[in-house]
């Protein structure tokens, strides 16, 4: 499959099956990485959006993710 979005290199270290935790300091690209992980799962696996759970610590991050993924 042709990738139509730039894939962050860190995604190679995050499993696409099972659970994963992304923990890092502010401004390190967590939201960007989660956004691309979700898009990757939707485009390249049988995962559906309603079956993906993302937990963030702030409403700002949640709203950013919603708008970016949509």
N, C-alpha and C positions, 0 to 999 in steps of 0.2 A: 504494500500500500504506500502511496506517495504521501509524505507528511507535508501539510500545507501551513504549518505554523512552526516557528522556531522552538525546538525542544531543548529545555535546559539540561545540561550535562548531568546534573544531580539526579535526574529521573532514572538514569541507568542504575542507580544504587537503591532505588525505592521499589519494593516488590509490587507488582500489579495485582497480585492475589493476596487476600488476607488483610491484615491491619498494618498501618504504618503511623508513626508519630514524627512530625516535623517540629523540632524545637530549636529556636535560634533567637538571637537578639533582634531588637527593632531595626528595621531598615536593611535586613539581609536578604530579602526576596522570598519570604515564606508565602505570602499571598500569591505572588507570581508563580512559584513552584506548585502550589496547590491548584491554582487555576489550570496550569498545563497538565498536571497529573489527571485531573478530572476530565479535561478535554481528550487526553490520550486514552483514558479508559472508555469514554463514550465512542470514540472513533475506531478503536482497535480491539475492543473486547465485546462481549455480549452484555456488559453492564448497562443498566438503564439509570437515568438520573435519580429516579425515586428509590433506587437501591444503594445509593452512595451517601454516606454520612460524613460530613465535614464539621468539626467542632472548632470554633475560634473563640478567643477570649474577649473580643470587643465587637460591638454592633457595627463599628466602622469597617472592620475586616469582613464581617459577614455581608454587609451591603456591597462592598467592593467585589467580593467573590460572585455574588449573585449577578451583578451587572456585567462583569467581565465574561462569565460563562455563558450568559444569555446572549 
